[in-house]
Amino acid sequence: MSHSFEGIEVHESGFYLQTAGMIIDELPQIKDHVIMHKNILDISLKCEGKRIAINDECKVTANLPQHYKMRIIYGNRDSLLVDNSSMIISKSFSRKYFGDENPVGKQIMVRDRPRYVISGVFEDLPQNLHLRSDIYTLIPSSLTSITAADDYLLTGHIRVRIPNPRDVPKVEAAINKMLAGNAELSNPGGRQTVSLDPIRKIHFMGDLEEDELTVNLMSVNAVMVIGALMLLAAIFNFINIVALSWQQRRDEFAVRRSVGALRQNIFSQLLTEYISYFLIAIVLSVVLYLLVAQVFYKLVGFYTNPTLGQALLAVLGMLAVVFVSGFLSAGHFSGGMLSTVEERHKKRAIGIKAILYAELAIGFLFISLAGVIGVGYSSILNRDLGFEVDNTFQYKYVTLEGIQHPMFYESNALRERIRAIPGVTLESATNYSVVTDRLDMNSGYFEAYLEMGGAKGPQQIMAYMVGASADFFAKRKVQILSGSLPSADKMNGVVVNQTFVERYSPADSPLGKTVRPLGGEEGGFFEIAAVVNDAWFFPAHIQMIPMIYMINPGQLQYFQISYQPGQKYEVWSKLDKLFEDVSSQGILGFRSLDVAEEFSRFYQPDRVYVTLTILFAIIICVVSIMGVYAVSSQQFYRQLKDIAIRKACGAEFKHILALLLKSYIWLFCVAAVLGFVGSYYLSRLFFARFAITVAYPWWVLPLSVIVLFIVVFLPLYLNSRKAWKTDPIQYLQSE
């Protein structure tokens, strides 16, 4: 496993890869870099008469295999990507289309003409590897050199390797300085199109072999943090229970001390017992882990395959915890034997109470955190998206209005065939994806710098331009707030969203205002005809953007198709056959997705965090109840004589219960305050990932208090009932 270091992101929208390469070449700390460019189209090719669908072709520079240290199965590592016809494919892709046969040398045809030659097969890259692809082809050198046409915008990723992690901040500072001093990196609006951002798309890596878990990075950190807190609470509980068992044997140790036993003798015995108990607990934990691991992974949705090194590190960590906590516990208890009985009991009681405070504070933190982020996360998932896509597929396939060409299929004819499929209830079309986490050209979002007219003169603005069929708003229930959709004969009419108005025209209505490309011709403009509500076509992690909808664009790529409940797979199968038919004569392929499943995928890291927190909150409730029960049992045992006397004098159960409750009120209050403060800050860290304000009902915190009350006072109630059932006369006679 390689080590990953935080670095920069080169923003994909409107950035010259040529200039980026020039900057990187000037930095001596960078060992090498690779340029990657995702293909924005789905392509249907053929090999030996067999159709091959390419959905994720990635164009790269020739040094990709060396940069990623790929494991090559077939082909010569030194001549994998030598010209524009070279193609390397993954092992799984090779098996899918060629079985166990070596495909090196096979020609890939585009409309019966040779286009690519398979030059190598590589071992599948890790699932979470950033920009992982099954197919890599060579990116033309003319598009990555500074001599390329300056007006050619090539979007993509640039990835660099820095051998020394200490050079990362130096490189980042140097790039910042270059960006600030190079006017050619600015677009016509005066805004730089290169932005720096911690780990998201571009990483600075050291000794690169595998990438970091970019998809589940937050999940990994969440598992580590809450796992450490959970382990801490469990250790506190373990120490308390062992210490209480030692206290039960205090007379035994006192006798041994009186007959000449030294402190080191008692210390050795206690340490041996502690380590034995702990090792037994670890063995039982491993057995339990093996029994429930798959259930846990399925429940949480977090999968990992620990390496031998990681397993050894975990074992060493646990052994360190065993010996450190064992030495402290045994040393504290054996040292108490040097004090008087009263002092010894007082010190032990204070130590046990302190550990119980810490344990309950962690427990309260988990309980309140689970309530807050559980309800808050649910409100995010169930919020109004501003449009309807229940029971909906989205298909991506390029069509052109009114054009018959072997490469394309006319959009109106395609939409009619979609509507004719049994089970289809609704269809709409756009030139942008209604479910995406990438606001770039690949998803149909064009970042445009424009000039908007107004009473105070022209205003420079930035908005994302997209296109939709005129019936999209009505079919998907996107609410029109003001104005009306432009008529079919008004080619320059556009629609803007609410965020556009709030950002660029908050004081007056934008209706009738014109927008034109910055620096464009005087006659070319769009007129704002309507304002619609904000629609979240992307996850809540992304801030709402100002959008301009072009109505009935000449090109459509995305088709949203709703189906009757219960007919998902029947409709999906028929749609696949339809799109296979319309794409069979050209080179353009298609891809499909379930909108609800895609939105769910966006929140997978957050879901891991929430599920783990709730799961651990339940576990820690049980652990805390055990801890309180053990400590209160010991306290009742010491007070049993007092309880027996009170009961013999006519005390009722409520008096016995109140006797113990009084000593735990402060425990409850202090631990609750500490837990609430911790959960407040942790929940803020969690919700800071989202670009929307998260509100949760007023009853969340009171409910957490009730749960905490049950955790603390349920074991006290059980012990009170147990003490109440004791026969006072029989106990006093035995005393």
C-alpha positions in Angstrom: 0.0 0.0 0.0 1.5 3.3 -1.0 1.5 6.5 1.1 -0.7 9.4 0.0 -0.2 13.0 0.7 -2.6 15.9 0.4 -2.0 18.1 -2.7 -3.9 20.2 -5.1 -6.7 19.9 -7.6 -6.5 21.3 -11.1 -10.1 22.4 -11.8 -11.5 20.7 -14.8 -13.6 23.5 -16.2 -12.1 25.7 -18.9 -8.4 24.9 -18.1 -5.5 24.7 -20.5 -3.7 21.4 -19.9 -0.9 22.7 -22.0 -0.2 25.5 -19.5 -0.5 23.1 -16.6 2.2 20.8 -18.1 4.5 23.9 -18.5 4.0 24.8 -14.8 4.7 21.3 -13.6 7.9 21.0 -15.7 9.3 24.0 -14.0 9.1 22.5 -10.5 12.1 20.3 -9.6 10.4 18.7 -6.7 8.1 16.8 -9.0 9.5 13.5 -10.2 7.0 12.9 -13.0 3.4 13.6 -14.0 0.7 12.0 -16.0 -2.1 13.7 -17.9 -5.5 12.1 -18.1 -8.6 13.0 -20.1 -11.9 11.2 -19.8 -13.8 10.6 -23.0 -17.2 12.3 -22.8 -19.0 9.9 -25.2 -20.1 6.3 -25.0 -18.7 4.5 -28.0 -19.8 1.3 -29.7 -16.9 -0.5 -31.5 -16.3 -3.9 -33.0 -13.6 -6.5 -32.9 -13.7 -9.6 -35.1 -17.4 -8.9 -35.7 -18.2 -8.7 -32.0 -19.6 -5.5 -30.6 -17.6 -3.8 -27.8 -19.1 -1.1 -25.7 -16.7 1.5 -24.3 -18.1 3.6 -21.6 -15.0 4.8 -19.7 -12.1 5.3 -22.1 -9.4 7.5 -20.6 -6.8 9.2 -22.8 -3.5 9.5 -21.1 0.2 10.3 -21.7 2.5 7.4 -22.6 4.1 7.2 -19.1 0.9 6.0 -17.3 2.0 2.4 -16.8 5.3 3.5 -15.3 3.6 6.3 -13.2 1.1 3.9 -11.7 3.5 1.0 -11.7 0.9 -1.2 -13.4 1.2 -4.9 -13.4 1.2 -5.9 -17.1 -0.2 -9.4 -18.0 0.2 -9.2 -21.8 2.3 -6.9 -23.8 5.7 -5.1 -23.6 5.8 -2.6 -20.8 8.1 -0.3 -22.7 5.9 -0.1 -25.8 2.3 -0.1 -24.6 1.3 3.4 -25.7 3.5 4.3 -28.7 1.0 6.0 -31.0 -2.6 7.2 -31.3 -3.8 3.7 -32.3 -2.5 2.0 -29.1 -5.0 0.7 -26.6 -4.4 -1.1 -23.3 -7.3 -2.8 -21.5 -7.9 -4.2 -18.0 -7.9 -7.9 -17.2 -11.6 -7.9 -16.4 -12.4 -6.1 -19.7 -10.3 -8.6 -21.6 -12.1 -11.6 -20.1 -15.5 -10.1 -20.7 -14.9 -9.9 -24.5 -12.0 -12.3 -25.2 -12.2 -14.9 -22.5 -8.8 -16.4 -21.6 -7.3 -15.6 -25.0 -4.4 -13.1 -25.3 -6.0 -10.1 -27.1 -2.7 -8.3 -27.9 -2.6 -7.4 -31.6 -6.3 -7.5 -32.2 -7.8 -4.6 -34.1 -10.7 -2.5 -32.8 -12.9 -1.3 -35.7 -14.9 1.9 -36.0 -17.6 1.5 -38.7 -15.5 -1.3 -40.3 -12.3 0.7 -40.3 -9.3 0.0 -38.0 -9.0 2.5 -35.2 -7.1 0.9 -32.3 -4.8 -2.1 -31.8 -4.7 -3.7 -28.4 -1.1 -3.4 -27.2 -1.4 -4.7 -23.6 -3.5 -6.1 -20.8 -3.0 -4.9 -17.2 -4.1 -6.2 -13.9 -7.3 -4.5 -12.7 -6.6 -1.3 -10.8 -8.0 -1.0 -7.3 -11.8 -0.2 -7.2 -11.2 3.1 -5.3 -8.3 4.2 -7.5 -9.0 7.7 -8.7 -9.7 7.9 -12.5 -9.7 4.1 -12.6 -10.6 2.9 -16.1 -10.8 -0.3 -18.1 -9.4 1.3 -21.2 -6.5 3.7 -21.7 -5.5 5.2 -25.1 -2.8 7.7 -25.9 -3.7 11.4 -25.8 -2.3 13.3 -28.8 0.9 15.1 -27.8 -0.3 18.2 -29.8 -3.0 18.7 -27.2 -0.6 18.5 -24.2 2.2 20.8 -25.5 2.5 24.5 -25.1 2.6 24.8 -29.0 -1.0 23.7 -29.3 -3.7 26.1 -30.3 -4.4 28.5 -27.4 -8.1 28.5 -28.0 -8.4 24.7 -27.6 -9.8 24.0 -24.1 -8.9 20.4 -23.0 -10.4 19.4 -19.7 -8.8 16.7 -17.7 -6.6 15.8 -14.7 -2.9 16.2 -14.1 -1.4 13.9 -11.6 2.1 14.3 -10.2 4.5 12.4 -7.9 6.6 14.1 -5.3 9.1 11.6 -3.7 9.7 13.8 -0.6 6.4 14.5 1.2 8.1 17.6 2.8 8.2 19.2 -0.6 4.4 19.2 -0.9 3.8 22.6 0.7 6.7 24.1 -1.3 5.2 22.8 -4.5 1.7 24.0 -3.6 3.1 27.5 -2.7 5.1 27.6 -6.0 2.0 26.7 -8.0 0.0 29.4 -6.2 2.6 31.9 -7.0 2.6 30.9 -10.7 -1.1 31.1 -11.0 -1.2 34.5 -9.5 1.5 35.8 -11.9 0.3 34.3 -15.2 -2.4 36.2 -17.0 -2.9 33.5 -19.6 -4.5 31.4 -16.9 -7.3 33.8 -16.6 -10.5 33.6 -18.6 -12.2 36.5 -20.3 -14.1 37.3 -17.1 -10.9 37.9 -15.2 -11.3 34.8 -13.0 -8.6 32.2 -12.9 -9.8 28.8 -14.1 -7.3 26.9 -12.0 -8.2 26.4 -8.3 -6.4 24.7 -5.4 -8.4 22.3 -3.3 -7.3 19.6 -0.8 -7.6 16.0 -1.9 -10.5 15.5 -4.2 -9.4 14.9 -7.8 -5.7 15.5 -8.0 -3.3 14.1 -5.4 0.4 14.6 -4.7 1.7 11.2 -4.1 4.9 9.7 -2.8 6.1 6.3 -4.0 2.9 5.9 -5.9 1.6 2.4 -6.4 -2.0 2.6 -5.4 -4.2 5.6 -4.8 -5.8 6.6 -1.6 -9.4 5.6 -0.9 -10.8 8.8 -2.4 -14.4 7.6 -2.5 -14.4 6.4 1.1 -11.7 8.7 2.6 -14.2 10.2 5.0 -15.4 6.7 5.9 -11.9 5.5 6.7 -11.4 8.5 9.0 -14.8 7.9 10.6 -14.0 4.3 11.3 -10.7 5.2 12.9 -12.1 8.0 15.1 -15.2 6.3 16.4 -13.5 3.0 16.6 -10.8 4.6 18.9 -13.5 6.1 21.0 -15.4 2.9 21.2 -12.2 1.0 22.2 -11.5 3.6 24.9 -15.0 3.2 26.4 -14.6 -0.6 26.4 -11.2 -0.4 28.1 -12.6 1.9 30.7 -15.4 -0.5 31.4 -13.0 -3.5 31.5 -10.7 -1.7 34.0 -13.6 -0.8 36.2 -15.0 -4.4 36.3 -11.5 -5.9 36.9 -10.8 -3.3 39.7 -14.1 -4.1 41.3 -13.3 -7.8 41.3 -10.0 -7.0 43.0 -11.8 -4.9 45.6 -14.0 -7.9 46.4 -10.8 -9.7 47.3 -9.3 -6.9 49.4 -9.3 -9.1 52.5 -7.3 -11.7 50.7 -4.6 -9.2 49.8 -4.6 -7.7 53.2 -3.9 -11.1 54.8 -1.1 -11.8 52.3 0.4 -8.4 53.0 0.2 -9.0 56.8 2.2 -12.2 56.5 5.0 -10.6 54.6 4.0 -10.4 50.9 5.7 -7.5 49.1 4.1 -5.0 46.8 5.9 -6.4 43.8 4.4 -9.8 44.6 0.9 -8.4 44.6 1.7 -6.3 41.6 2.9 -9.3 39.6 -0.2 -11.3 40.5 -2.5 -8.5 39.5 -0.7 -7.8 36.3 -0.8 -11.5 35.3 -4.5 -11.7 36.1 -5.2 -8.5 34.1 -3.3 -9.6 31.1 -4.9 -13.0 31.2 -8.4 -11.5 31.3 -7.5 -9.1 28.5 -6.1 -11.7 26.2 -9.1 -13.9 26.8 -11.3 -10.9 25.9 -9.2 -10.3 22.7 -9.6 -14.0 21.7 -13.3 -13.9 22.2 -13.4 -10.6 20.3 -11.6 -12.2 17.3 -14.0 -15.1 17.4 -17.0 -12.7 17.5 -15.5 -10.7 14.7 -15.1 -13.7 12.5 -18.7 -14.6 13.2 -20.3 -11.2 12.5 -17.8 -9.5 10.1 -19.8 -10.2 7.0 -23.0 -9.0 8.7 -21.2 -5.9 9.9 -19.8 -5.1 6.5 -23.2 -5.6 4.9 -24.9 -3.4 7.4 -22.4 -0.6 7.3 -21.4 -0.9 3.6 -17.7 -0.5 4.4 -15.4 -3.2 3.1 -11.7 -3.6 3.7 -9.1 -6.4 3.3 -6.4 -5.7 5.9 -2.9 -6.6 4.9 -0.6 -8.7 7.0 1.3 -5.6 8.0 -1.9 -3.9 9.1 -2.9 -7.0 11.1 0.5 -7.1 12.8 0.2 -3.4 13.6 -3.2 -3.9 15.1 -1.9 -6.8 17.2 1.0 -4.7 18.4 -1.3 -1.9 19.2 -3.6 -4.1 21.3 -0.6 -5.6 23.2 0.6 -2.1 23.9 -2.9 -1.2 25.3 -2.9 -4.4 27.4 0.5 -3.8 29.0 0.0 0.0 29.6 -3.4 -0.3 31.1 -2.4 -3.4 33.0 0.7 -1.7 34.5 -1.3 1.4 35.5 -4.2 -0.6 37.0 -2.1 -3.2 38.9 0.3 -0.4 40.1 -2.5 1.7 41.4 -4.2 -1.1 43.2 -1.1 -2.7 44.7 0.1 0.7 45.8 -3.1 1.3 47.7 -2.2 -1.6 49.9 0.4 0.7 51.5 -2.3 3.1 52.7 -4.7 2.7 55.6 -8.0 0.9 54.8 -10.0 4.1 54.8 -7.7 6.0 52.6 -7.3 3.0 50.3 -11.1 2.7 49.8 -11.5 6.4 49.2 -8.8 6.5 46.6 -10.1 3.5 44.8 -13.7 4.8 44.9 -12.5 8.1 43.4 -10.5 6.3 40.6 -13.4 4.0 39.7 -15.8 7.0 39.7 -13.4 8.9 37.4 -13.2 6.1 35.0 -17.0 5.7 35.0 -17.3 9.5 34.3 -15.1 9.1 31.3 -16.9 6.0 30.1 -20.3 7.6 30.4 -19.1 10.8 28.8 -18.0 8.8 25.7 -21.3 6.9 25.8 -23.4 10.1 26.0 -21.3 11.6 23.1 -22.2 8.6 20.9 -25.9 8.6 21.9 -26.5 12.3 21.3 -24.3 12.3 18.2 -26.3 9.3 16.8 -29.5 11.2 17.4 -28.3 14.5 15.9 -26.6 13.2 12.8 -29.1 10.4 12.3 -32.1 12.8 12.1 -30.1 15.5 10.3 -28.8 13.0 7.7 -32.4 11.7 7.2 -33.6 15.3 6.6 -30.9 15.7 3.9 -31.9 12.5 2.1 -35.6 13.3 2.3 -35.4 16.9 1.4 -37.3 18.3 -1.6 -35.0 18.1 -4.6 -37.1 20.6 -6.6 -37.9 18.1 -9.3 -39.4 14.6 -9.4 -37.6 11.5 -10.6 -39.2 8.7 -8.6 -38.9 5.3 -10.2 -36.7 6.7 -13.0 -33.9 5.6 -15.2 -31.6 8.0 -17.0 -30.1 7.0 -20.4 -27.2 8.8 -22.0 -27.2 8.8 -25.8 -26.4 11.7 -28.1 -29.1 12.7 -30.5 -29.6 15.7 -32.9 -32.8 17.5 -33.7 -34.0 16.9 -37.3 -30.8 15.2 -38.5 -30.6 11.8 -40.0 -27.0 10.5 -39.9 -25.6 7.0 -39.3 -23.9 8.3 -36.2 -27.1 9.8 -34.6 -30.7 9.0 -34.1 -33.3 11.7 -34.4 -34.4 12.7 -30.8 -38.2 13.1 -31.4 -38.3 9.6 -33.0 -36.4 8.1 -30.1 -38.7 9.7 -27.5 -41.8 8.4 -29.3 -40.3 4.9 -29.2 -39.6 5.3 -25.5 -43.1 6.4 -24.7 -44.5 3.3 -26.6 -42.8 0.9 -24.3 -45.3 -0.8 -21.9 -44.7 0.3 -18.3 -43.2 3.7 -19.2 -45.2 6.4 -17.4 -43.1 9.5 -18.2 -40.1 10.6 -20.2 -38.2 13.8 -20.6 -35.0 14.9 -22.2 -32.0 17.2 -21.5 -28.5 17.8 -22.6 -27.2 17.5 -19.0 -27.4 14.8 -16.4 -30.0 15.3 -13.7 -28.0 13.1 -11.3 -24.3 13.9 -11.1 -21.5 14.9 -8.7 -19.4 16.5 -11.4 -20.4 19.9 -12.7 -18.3 19.8 -15.9 -18.7 19.3 -19.6 -18.8 15.5 -19.2 -22.1 15.9 -17.4 -23.4 18.7 -19.7 -22.8 21.7 -17.3 -21.0 24.4 -19.2 -19.4 27.1 -17.0 -20.0 30.3 -18.9 -18.8 33.9 -18.3 -21.5 36.3 -19.5 -22.5 39.9 -19.5 -26.0 40.7 -18.2 -27.7 43.9 -19.1 -29.5 46.0 -16.5 -30.6 49.5 -15.5 -27.2 50.2 -14.0 -25.3 49.0 -17.0 -23.9 45.6 -18.0 -22.8 43.2 -15.3 -20.3 40.4 -15.6 -21.6 37.1 -14.3 -20.8 33.4 -14.2 -23.4 30.7 -14.6 -23.8 27.1 -15.7 -25.5 26.8 -19.0 -27.6 23.6 -19.6 -30.4 22.6 -22.0 -33.7 20.9 -21.6 -36.8 20.1 -23.7 -39.7 22.5 -23.2 -41.8 19.8 -21.5 -39.1 18.9 -19.0 -40.3 21.5 -16.4 -43.9 20.4 -16.4 -43.1 16.6 -16.5 -40.6 16.8 -13.7 -42.6 19.3 -11.7 -39.9 22.0 -11.7 -41.9 25.0 -10.4 -42.0 28.2 -12.4 -41.8 31.1 -10.0 -42.3 34.0 -12.4 -42.6 34.5 -16.1 -43.4 31.8 -18.6 -41.4 29.4 -20.8 -40.3 30.9 -24.1 -42.4 29.9 -27.1 -41.1 27.5 -29.7 -40.5 30.4 -32.2 -38.4 32.4 -29.7 -35.0 30.8 -30.2 -33.1 33.1 -27.8 -35.4 32.7 -24.8 -33.8 31.2 -21.6 -34.9 30.3 -18.1 -32.8 30.9 -15.0 -33.1 29.4 -11.5 -33.7 31.0 -8.2 -30.0 31.1 -7.2 -29.2 33.0 -10.3 -31.7 35.7 -9.3 -30.5 35.9 -5.7 -26.9 36.3 -6.8 -27.2 38.6 -9.8 -30.6 40.3 -9.7 -31.8 40.4 -6.0 -33.3 43.9 -6.1 -35.3 43.7 -9.4 -36.9 41.1 -11.6 -34.5 39.5 -14.1 -37.4 39.0 -16.6 -36.6 40.6 -19.9 -32.9 41.1 -19.2 -30.4 40.0 -21.7 -27.3 37.9 -21.3 -24.5 37.5 -23.8 -21.2 35.7 -23.9 -18.5 37.9 -22.5 -16.7 39.5 -25.4 -19.2 38.0 -27.9 -20.8 39.7 -30.9 -23.2 42.6 -30.3 -26.1 40.8 -31.9 -25.9 37.5 -30.1 -27.8 37.5 -26.8 -30.3 35.5 -24.8 -33.4 37.0 -23.1 -34.5 35.7 -19.7 -38.2 34.6 -20.0 -38.8 32.8 -16.7 -37.5 31.9 -13.3 -37.8 28.4 -11.9 -37.1 27.0 -8.4 -33.7 25.5 -7.6 -33.4 21.9 -8.5 -30.7 19.7 -6.8 -29.4 17.6 -9.7 -26.3 17.0 -7.6 -25.6 15.9 -4.0 -26.0 18.2 -1.1 -22.2 18.4 -0.7 -22.2 20.8 -3.7 -23.4 24.4 -3.3 -26.4 25.4 -5.4 -25.2 27.0 -8.6 -26.7 29.7 -10.8 -28.2 28.0 -13.9 -29.4 29.1 -17.3 -31.6 26.7 -19.1 -31.7 26.8 -22.9 -35.0 25.5 -24.2 -35.2 22.8 -26.9 -31.4 22.7 -27.6 -30.3 21.1 -30.9 -28.6 18.3 -29.1 -30.0 16.0 -26.5 -27.9 13.5 -24.5 -29.9 12.4 -21.5 -33.3 10.8 -21.3 -35.2 10.5 -18.0 -37.7 7.6 -18.2 -40.1 6.9 -15.3 -41.7 3.5 -15.0 -44.6 1.9 -13.1 -43.7 0.6 -9.6 -43.0 -3.1 -9.8 -42.0 -3.1 -13.4 -38.4 -1.9 -13.0 -36.5 -4.8 -14.6 -39.0 -5.4 -17.4 -38.9 -1.8 -18.5 -35.1 -1.7 -18.1 -34.7 -4.7 -20.3 -36.9 -3.2 -23.1 -35.1 0.1 -22.9 -31.7 -1.6 -23.3 -32.9 -3.4 -26.4 -34.3 -0.1 -27.8 -31.0 1.8 -27.3 -29.0 -1.1 -28.6 -31.1 -0.9 -31.8 -30.7 2.9 -32.2 -27.0 2.7 -31.6 -26.3 -0.3 -33.8 -25.6 1.6 -37.0 -23.3 4.3 -35.6 -20.3 4.5 -33.3 -22.1 6.1 -30.4 -23.0 3.9 -27.5 -25.2 4.4 -24.5 -25.2 3.9 -20.7 -28.0 3.8 -18.2 -28.4 4.3 -14.4 -31.1 4.2 -11.8 -31.5 7.8 -10.6 -32.4 6.8 -7.0 -29.4 4.4 -6.8 -27.0 7.0 -8.2 -28.2 9.6 -5.6 -27.7 6.9 -2.9 -24.2 6.3 -4.1 -23.3 9.9 -3.6 -23.9 9.6 0.1 -22.2 6.3 0.7 -19.3 7.7 2.8 -21.8 9.7 4.9 -24.0 6.7 5.3 -21.0 4.7 6.7 -20.4 7.4 9.3 -24.0 7.6 10.3 -24.5 3.8 10.5 -21.3 3.3 12.5 -22.3 6.0 14.9 -25.7 4.6 15.5 -24.4 1.0 15.7 -21.7 2.0 18.2 -24.2 4.0 20.2 -26.3 0.9 20.7 -23.2 -1.1 21.7 -21.9 1.5 24.0 -25.3 1.8 25.7 -25.0 -1.9 26.6 -21.4 -1.4 27.7 -22.3 1.6 29.9 -25.2 -0.2 31.5 -22.8 -3.0 32.4 -20.3 -0.5 33.9 -22.9 1.4 35.9 -24.4 -1.9 37.1 -21.0 -3.2 38.2 -20.1 0.0 40.1 -23.6 0.4 41.7 -23.5 -3.3 42.7 -20.3 -2.7 44.6 -21.7 0.4 46.2 -24.9 -1.4 47.3 -22.7 -4.2 48.7 -20.9 -1.7 50.9 -24.2 0.0 51.9 -26.1 -3.2 52.5 -25.9 -3.0 56.3 -27.3 0.6 56.1 -30.0 -0.5 53.7 -31.0 -3.4 56.0 -31.2 -1.1 59.0 -33.3 1.4 57.1 -35.6 -1.3 55.8 -36.0 -2.8 59.3 -37.0 0.7 60.5 -39.8 0.9 57.9 -38.1 2.5 54.8 -39.9 1.9 51.5 -38.4 1.0 48.1 -38.5 4.6 46.9 -36.3 5.6 49.9 -33.7 2.9 49.0 -33.8 4.0 45.4 -33.3 7.6 46.3 -30.4 6.8 48.5 -28.4 5.6 45.5 -29.8 8.0 42.9 -28.5 11.0 44.9 -24.9 9.9 44.4 -25.3 9.4 40.6 -27.1 12.7 39.8 -23.8 14.5 39.4 -22.4 11.6 37.4 -25.3 11.9 35.0 -25.1 15.7 34.7 -21.4 16.1 34.3 -21.1 13.2 31.8 -24.1 14.4 29.9 -22.6 17.9 29.5 -19.3 16.6 28.4 -21.0 14.2 25.9 -23.2 16.9 24.5 -20.3 19.3 24.0 -18.3 16.6 22.2 -21.3 15.6 20.0 -22.0 19.2 19.1 -18.5 19.7 17.7 -18.4 16.3 16.0 -21.8 16.9 14.4 -20.6 20.3 13.1 -17.7 18.6 11.5 -20.0 16.0 9.9 -22.5 18.6 8.6 -19.8 20.9 7.4 -19.4 18.5 4.4 -22.8 19.6 3.1 -23.5 22.9 1.3 -27.0 23.2 2.8 -28.2 24.2 6.3 -29.2 21.1 8.2 -32.1 21.4 10.6 -33.4 18.7 12.9 -36.5 18.7 15.2 -36.5 20.1 18.7 -37.1 16.7 20.2 -33.7 15.2 19.2 -31.8 16.4 22.3 -34.6 15.7 24.8 -34.8 12.2 23.4 -31.1 11.8 23.8 -31.4 12.9 27.5 -34.1 10.3 28.0 -31.9 7.5 26.5 -29.0 8.7 28.7 -31.3 8.6 31.7 -32.3 5.0 31.0 -28.6 4.0 30.5 -27.7 5.4 33.9 -30.7 4.7 36.0 -31.9 1.3 34.7 -29.0 -0.6 36.4 -29.5 1.5 39.5 -33.2 0.5 39.6 -32.3 -3.2 39.1 -29.8 -3.1 42.0 -32.3 -1.2 44.1 -34.8 -4.0 43.6 -32.2 -6.6 44.4 -31.3 -4.8 47.6 -34.9 -4.3 48.5 -35.6 -8.1 48.3 -32.8 -8.8 50.8 -34.2 -10.0 54.2 -32.9 -7.3 56.7 -33.3 -9.5 59.8 -31.3 -12.4 58.2 -28.6 -10.0 57.0 -28.2 -8.3 60.4 -28.1 -11.6 62.2 -25.3 -12.7 59.9 -23.4 -9.5 60.6 
